[in-house]
Amino acid sequence: MDWHPWLVYAHVMGAFAFAAGHGVSATMAFRLRRERDPIRIGAILDMSLYSVSPTSLMSIGFVVLLLSGVASGFEGAYWGRAW
């Protein structure tokens, strides 16, 4: 079975998940600028902190992105090729 297409698919999905996780953090940063209520500021900071935690979409997407990219490089024997 050829694993390369599946590894590339996982790599692309990991990139989308990584970008989506960054979107949550960026959205919270923009909302934080216009918020004045200290309780809501705390809630926004908690949400932003969760978006960069080790179990978040961004972190899991980064791990999938990294591992599938390295595995795809080995599977396709791309390490010796020049760009």
C-alpha positions as a Markdown table, in Angstrom:
| # | Residue | x | y | z |
|---|---|---|---|---|
| 1 | Met | 0.0 | 0.0 | 0.0 |
| 2 | Asp | 1.3 | 3.4 | -0.9 |
| 3 | Trp | 1.2 | 5.6 | 2.2 |
| 4 | His | 2.4 | 8.8 | 0.5 |
| 5 | Pro | -1.1 | 10.2 | -0.5 |
| 6 | Trp | -2.4 | 9.6 | 3.0 |
| 7 | Leu | 0.6 | 11.3 | 4.6 |
| 8 | Val | 0.2 | 14.3 | 2.3 |
| 9 | Tyr | -3.5 | 14.5 | 3.2 |
| 10 | Ala | -2.7 | 14.3 | 6.9 |
| 11 | His | -0.1 | 17.0 | 6.4 |
| 12 | Val | -2.6 | 19.4 | 4.7 |
| 13 | Met | -5.2 | 18.7 | 7.4 |
| 14 | Gly | -2.6 | 19.4 | 10.1 |
| 15 | Ala | -1.8 | 22.7 | 8.4 |
| 16 | Phe | -5.5 | 23.7 | 8.3 |
| 17 | Ala | -5.9 | 22.7 | 12.0 |
| 18 | Phe | -2.8 | 24.7 | 12.9 |
| 19 | Ala | -4.1 | 27.8 | 11.0 |
| 20 | Ala | -7.6 | 27.5 | 12.6 |
| 21 | Gly | -6.1 | 27.3 | 16.0 |
| 22 | His | -4.2 | 30.5 | 15.3 |
| 23 | Gly | -7.4 | 32.1 | 14.2 |
| 24 | Val | -9.0 | 31.6 | 17.6 |
| 25 | Ser | -6.0 | 33.2 | 19.4 |
| 26 | Ala | -6.0 | 36.1 | 17.0 |
| 27 | Thr | -9.7 | 36.7 | 17.3 |
| 28 | Met | -9.4 | 36.8 | 21.1 |
| 29 | Ala | -6.5 | 39.3 | 20.8 |
| 30 | Phe | -8.7 | 41.6 | 18.7 |
| 31 | Arg | -11.6 | 41.3 | 21.0 |
| 32 | Leu | -9.4 | 42.0 | 24.0 |
| 33 | Arg | -8.4 | 45.4 | 22.6 |
| 34 | Arg | -12.0 | 46.8 | 22.7 |
| 35 | Glu | -13.2 | 45.2 | 26.0 |
| 36 | Arg | -13.3 | 47.2 | 29.2 |
| 37 | Asp | -15.1 | 44.9 | 31.7 |
| 38 | Pro | -12.4 | 43.1 | 33.8 |
| 39 | Ile | -14.5 | 39.9 | 34.1 |
| 40 | Arg | -14.9 | 39.6 | 30.4 |
| 41 | Ile | -11.2 | 40.4 | 29.9 |
| 42 | Gly | -10.4 | 37.4 | 32.2 |
| 43 | Ala | -12.8 | 35.2 | 30.2 |
| 44 | Ile | -11.2 | 36.3 | 26.9 |
| 45 | Leu | -7.7 | 35.6 | 28.3 |
| 46 | Asp | -8.8 | 32.2 | 29.5 |
| 47 | Met | -10.1 | 31.4 | 26.0 |
| 48 | Ser | -6.9 | 32.6 | 24.4 |
| 49 | Leu | -4.8 | 30.6 | 26.8 |
| 50 | Tyr | -6.8 | 27.4 | 26.0 |
| 51 | Ser | -6.3 | 28.0 | 22.3 |
| 52 | Val | -2.5 | 27.6 | 22.7 |
| 53 | Ser | -2.6 | 24.8 | 25.3 |
| 54 | Pro | -1.0 | 21.4 | 24.6 |
| 55 | Thr | -4.4 | 19.8 | 23.9 |
| 56 | Ser | -5.7 | 22.6 | 21.6 |
| 57 | Leu | -6.5 | 22.4 | 17.9 |
| 58 | Met | -3.4 | 24.4 | 17.2 |
| 59 | Ser | -1.0 | 22.2 | 19.1 |
| 60 | Ile | -2.5 | 18.9 | 17.8 |
| 61 | Gly | -2.5 | 20.4 | 14.2 |
| 62 | Phe | 1.2 | 21.3 | 14.6 |
| 63 | Val | 2.1 | 17.8 | 15.8 |
| 64 | Val | 0.2 | 16.2 | 12.9 |
| 65 | Leu | 1.8 | 18.7 | 10.5 |
| 66 | Leu | 5.3 | 17.9 | 11.7 |
| 67 | Leu | 5.0 | 14.2 | 11.9 |
| 68 | Ser | 3.2 | 13.6 | 8.6 |
| 69 | Gly | 5.7 | 16.0 | 6.9 |
| 70 | Val | 8.7 | 14.1 | 8.2 |
| 71 | Ala | 7.1 | 10.7 | 7.4 |
| 72 | Ser | 6.2 | 11.9 | 3.9 |
| 73 | Gly | 9.8 | 12.9 | 3.4 |
| 74 | Phe | 11.0 | 9.5 | 4.3 |
| 75 | Glu | 8.2 | 7.7 | 2.4 |
| 76 | Gly | 8.9 | 9.6 | -0.8 |
| 77 | Ala | 12.7 | 9.7 | -0.4 |
| 78 | Tyr | 12.7 | 13.5 | -0.7 |
| 79 | Trp | 15.5 | 14.2 | 1.8 |
| 80 | Gly | 18.3 | 14.1 | -0.9 |
| 81 | Arg | 16.5 | 16.2 | -3.5 |
| 82 | Ala | 17.1 | 19.9 | -4.0 |
| 83 | Trp | 14.2 | 22.2 | -4.1 |
